[in-house]
Amino acid sequence: MPQLAEAIDTALTKWDAATAGALAGSEAAGHALIVSHEGSDLVGTCQCGRRLGRITPGRPLDALAVPWVRHTSTDLTAAAIRATA
């Protein structure tokens, strides 16, 4: 069974990367906070493709959540205002 779990994980990772690349910057991308494991670090990314930071395990996730909240509240609001001006 470990091989099946690994195969599913690999397939989902490839699908997630391809989908994120295809949707990056588009309105359809959404803005969920995604935390992924890369090497020995945790990397925060918005679903729209914006990188939010990198932390080591054991650090509070606030280091990734705060930039995401700022992005989804301040950055997106400012961009919407600029688009309508």
C-alpha positions as a Markdown table, in Angstrom:
| # | Residue | x | y | z |
|---|---|---|---|---|
| 1 | Met | 0.0 | 0.0 | 0.0 |
| 2 | Pro | 2.8 | 2.5 | 0.6 |
| 3 | Gln | 3.5 | 2.4 | -3.2 |
| 4 | Leu | -0.1 | 3.3 | -4.0 |
| 5 | Ala | 0.0 | 6.2 | -1.5 |
| 6 | Glu | 3.3 | 7.5 | -3.0 |
| 7 | Ala | 1.9 | 7.2 | -6.6 |
| 8 | Ile | -1.2 | 9.2 | -5.6 |
| 9 | Asp | 0.8 | 11.8 | -3.8 |
| 10 | Thr | 3.2 | 12.2 | -6.8 |
| 11 | Ala | 0.2 | 12.4 | -9.3 |
| 12 | Leu | -1.5 | 15.1 | -7.1 |
| 13 | Thr | 1.7 | 17.1 | -6.8 |
| 14 | Lys | 2.2 | 17.1 | -10.5 |
| 15 | Trp | -1.4 | 18.1 | -11.1 |
| 16 | Asp | -1.2 | 20.8 | -8.5 |
| 17 | Ala | 1.9 | 22.3 | -10.0 |
| 18 | Ala | 0.5 | 22.2 | -13.5 |
| 19 | Thr | -2.8 | 23.7 | -12.4 |
| 20 | Ala | -1.2 | 26.4 | -10.4 |
| 21 | Gly | 1.0 | 27.3 | -13.4 |
| 22 | Ala | -1.9 | 27.5 | -15.7 |
| 23 | Leu | -4.1 | 29.5 | -13.4 |
| 24 | Ala | -1.4 | 31.8 | -11.9 |
| 25 | Gly | -2.5 | 35.4 | -12.0 |
| 26 | Ser | -6.0 | 34.6 | -13.3 |
| 27 | Glu | -9.2 | 35.5 | -11.6 |
| 28 | Ala | -10.1 | 31.8 | -11.6 |
| 29 | Ala | -7.1 | 31.0 | -9.5 |
| 30 | Gly | -8.7 | 32.0 | -6.2 |
| 31 | His | -6.7 | 33.0 | -3.1 |
| 32 | Ala | -6.4 | 30.1 | -0.7 |
| 33 | Leu | -3.3 | 29.8 | 1.4 |
| 34 | Ile | -1.2 | 26.8 | 0.4 |
| 35 | Val | 1.5 | 25.5 | 2.6 |
| 36 | Ser | 3.8 | 23.0 | 1.0 |
| 37 | His | 6.9 | 21.1 | 2.1 |
| 38 | Glu | 10.0 | 21.8 | 0.1 |
| 39 | Gly | 13.2 | 20.2 | 1.3 |
| 40 | Ser | 13.3 | 20.9 | 5.0 |
| 41 | Asp | 11.2 | 24.1 | 4.8 |
| 42 | Leu | 7.5 | 25.0 | 4.6 |
| 43 | Val | 6.7 | 27.3 | 1.8 |
| 44 | Gly | 3.6 | 29.5 | 1.7 |
| 45 | Thr | 2.0 | 30.4 | -1.6 |
| 46 | Cys | -1.3 | 32.0 | -2.5 |
| 47 | Gln | -3.5 | 29.9 | -4.8 |
| 48 | Cys | -3.2 | 32.7 | -7.4 |
| 49 | Gly | 0.6 | 32.0 | -7.5 |
| 50 | Arg | 2.0 | 34.7 | -5.3 |
| 51 | Arg | 4.9 | 33.4 | -3.1 |
| 52 | Leu | 4.4 | 34.4 | 0.5 |
| 53 | Gly | 7.5 | 33.1 | 2.3 |
| 54 | Arg | 9.5 | 30.2 | 3.6 |
| 55 | Ile | 9.8 | 29.0 | 7.2 |
| 56 | Thr | 11.5 | 26.1 | 9.0 |
| 57 | Pro | 9.2 | 23.6 | 10.7 |
| 58 | Gly | 8.6 | 24.5 | 14.3 |
| 59 | Arg | 8.2 | 28.2 | 13.5 |
| 60 | Pro | 4.6 | 29.6 | 13.9 |
| 61 | Leu | 2.6 | 29.5 | 10.7 |
| 62 | Asp | 1.8 | 33.2 | 11.4 |
| 63 | Ala | 4.9 | 34.0 | 9.4 |
| 64 | Leu | 3.0 | 32.7 | 6.3 |
| 65 | Ala | -0.5 | 33.6 | 7.3 |
| 66 | Val | 0.1 | 37.3 | 7.9 |
| 67 | Pro | 1.5 | 38.0 | 4.4 |
| 68 | Trp | -1.4 | 36.0 | 3.0 |
| 69 | Val | -3.9 | 38.0 | 4.9 |
| 70 | Arg | -2.2 | 41.2 | 3.8 |
| 71 | His | -2.3 | 40.0 | 0.2 |
| 72 | Thr | -5.9 | 39.0 | 0.3 |
| 73 | Ser | -7.2 | 42.1 | 2.0 |
| 74 | Thr | -4.9 | 45.0 | 1.2 |
| 75 | Asp | -3.2 | 44.0 | -2.1 |
| 76 | Leu | -6.3 | 42.7 | -3.8 |
| 77 | Thr | -8.4 | 45.7 | -2.7 |
| 78 | Ala | -5.8 | 48.2 | -4.0 |
| 79 | Ala | -5.6 | 46.3 | -7.3 |
| 80 | Ala | -9.4 | 46.3 | -7.7 |
| 81 | Ile | -9.5 | 50.1 | -7.0 |
| 82 | Arg | -6.8 | 50.7 | -9.6 |
| 83 | Ala | -8.6 | 48.6 | -12.1 |
| 84 | Thr | -11.8 | 50.6 | -11.8 |
| 85 | Ala | -10.1 | 54.0 | -11.8 |
